[in-house]
């Protein structure tokens, strides 16, 4: 930080980068880091619609959103 005073770096940010480089040998993101995302394909949309609509003629037998998600 003393070598580059015009960069306005924060000490905690520099420590984070150095720790990451020491641990992995690189400062790049890992391939599986971050939150998982769901794919919205026509097949999954169709399956979900079938699950939801199959309950319309069966009163008091519903699935929760979490059950349909699974």
Secondary structure, DSSP 8 states (H G I E B T S, - for coil): --TTGGG---HHHHHHHHHHHHHHS--S--TT-S-------HHHHHHHHHHHHTTTTSTT----HHHHH-
